Amino acid sequence: MVKPIIIGNWKMNGLTQEADHIVSSLLAYAEKNKDLAPTVICPPFTQLYHIGKHLKNTPFELGAQDCHVAEKGAYTGNISAAMLNDIGVKYVILGHSERRSEYKESNALINQKATAAQNANILPVVCIGETKEERESGQYKEVLAEQLKGSLPEHFVGLVAYEPIWAIGTGVTATNEEIAEVILFIREKLVAQYGENGKKTLILYGGSVKPNNVKDIFATSELGGVLVGGVSLIPEDFLQLLTIAQDFT
Ligand SMILES: O=C[C@H](O)COP(=O)(O)O
């Protein structure tokens, strides 16, 4: 069995001192532990170059939290996928619910960003997820299907992360049954849309993943890994996730 991937999303956290502390903990862990589960660190833009230098030639990959649709040009304040590729970024989180809600990012925009990322040889990690109301009213599958259809490019080479909005940063994790149901639903949709390729796409879960619940989450059928927020900033907890992932061989 392939080890699950762990993607740490620092969100808007990580001044240099904190970033250095986390990175040195990760590197010390990698010195002592071989054959790690694939692990991606997604710091804020300001830390990408700095951390990228430290992660070079280590088992850890570098990820970003967003990119622009264009390659370059007059887009003040934005960062393109080509720029991310230029400094060694391999993954980019797109369509996170915090961006969908704060910046009203549409499925169509996320689709364009995913295409831009792929064109720059970066793997998009496209996030989808329903609100509490959509879950409670039973509409969640329609919402997820629409997000998948709208956000994924016609030729998709990337990962999908299921993050129920009601589970993000709340301490409320979706139950194993809830996660399992949605992961299978996403797999069906991916296979219907992409055929053989849809069978290979990694599907992740995110939302209050912690050392005490990750083992059960990893055991979910068809799950390829986890997208972790808060815990990715706590080295001792984050490293526990890596240790638990090691057992899934
Ligand atoms: O991108 C990560 C998710 O938003 C999950 O965040 P969390 O682990 O703090 O709930």
The ligand as a Tripos MOL2 file, in Angstrom:
@<TRIPOS>MOLECULE
LIG
   10     9     1     0     0
SMALL
NO_CHARGES

@<TRIPOS>ATOM
      1 O1         -6.1730   23.5540    4.7190 O.2       1 LIG1
      2 C1         -6.4210   23.0500    5.8050 C.2       1 LIG1
      3 C2         -7.7660   23.0180    6.3230 C.3       1 LIG1
      4 O2         -8.4180   24.2140    6.2090 O.3       1 LIG1
      5 C3         -7.9200   22.3650    7.6580 C.3       1 LIG1
      6 O3         -7.5870   23.2240    8.7180 O.3       1 LIG1
      7 P1         -7.5690   22.6170   10.2130 P.3       1 LIG1
      8 O4         -6.7300   21.3940   10.1720 O.co2     1 LIG1
      9 O5         -6.9950   23.7100   11.0460 O.co2     1 LIG1
     10 O6         -9.0030   22.2970   10.5390 O.co2     1 LIG1
@<TRIPOS>BOND
     1     1     2 2
     2     2     3 1
     3     3     4 1
     4     3     5 1
     5     5     6 1
     6     6     7 1
     7     7     8 2
     8     7     9 1
     9     7    10 1
@<TRIPOS>SUBSTRUCTURE
     1 LIG1         1 GROUP 0 **** ****
